[in-house]
Amino acid sequence: MASKTVKVGSSVGLHARPAAMVAEKAGEFDEEITLATAEEGPIDASSMMLIMTLGAECGCEVTVESENEQAVTVIAELIEKDLDSE
């Protein structure tokens, strides 16, 4: 299982727009991708609503896990970006 922990880069955290962008990208992979914080998760990264339940604010550490190492890299890089400015 591949795993990577990154900090949320979006100024509003993983809320509506950033969560939707992460969920959409996660849905492009066949393998399950999960997200977790120290307090919450793991949750299915392809669900916008579940991502928002993490309550991950800007700077919060989120762990991305999947059997697909490329999926982990892509989702981790997306979480690190300021998706509000995209």
N, C-alpha and C positions, 0 to 999 in steps of 0.2 A: 504494500500500500504506500503510495507516494503522499507526502504531506509537506505543507509549507505554511509558516505563520508570517502574516504581513500586517501592517497597520493601515487602517481605513484612511484613504486620502481625500474623500469628499467632505467638504466643509459641513454638510448637513448629515453626515454619516450615511449608513445604508438605509435610507428612507426611500420613498416612492420611486423617484426617477432612477437613482443609482441601483436600487434593488431590482427594478424592472430590467435594467440593462444587464446586470449580472445573471439574473434568472434566464433571460433570453439566450445569452451566450452559453450558459450551462446546459440548456435544453438542446443545444447543437451536438452534444456528445452522447454516445450510446451508454457509457458507463455512468454509474451514480457518482455524484460529486456532493460532498457534505461540507458545511461550514459550521464552525463552533467558536464561541468565545470562552473565556474563563468561567463565565456565569451561566451561559446558555448553550444548547445544542447537544449533539450535532443535529443539523436540519438539512433537508434536501435543498441544494443550491438552485434547483430549477423552479422553485416556488417563490415568487415575489413576496407573497404574504408571510411565508415562514421566515424569509430573510429579514423582513421588517420586525419580526418578533424577537430577533437577537438583540435589538436595541443598541447596535454597534454605532457609536458616535465617532466623529473624526479623531484619529489617533488610537482608537481601540484596536487591540490585537485580535485578528481573526485567523483561525487555522482552517486551511483548505485541504481536504483529503479525497483521494480517488485511486482506483486501480490504474487509471490512465495518467501517467506523469505529465503528458502534454496538457491535459485538461487542468491539472493542478496549476501548472505554470500560467496558462492563459487566464484563468479565473483569478489567481493571486495578483497578476499584473493589473487586471481590471480593477480589483478592489483597491489597489494602491494609488490609482489615478484619482484626480479630482473630476469625477464624472459630472459634476454640476456645470463645468465649463466646456463640456464636449458638445 
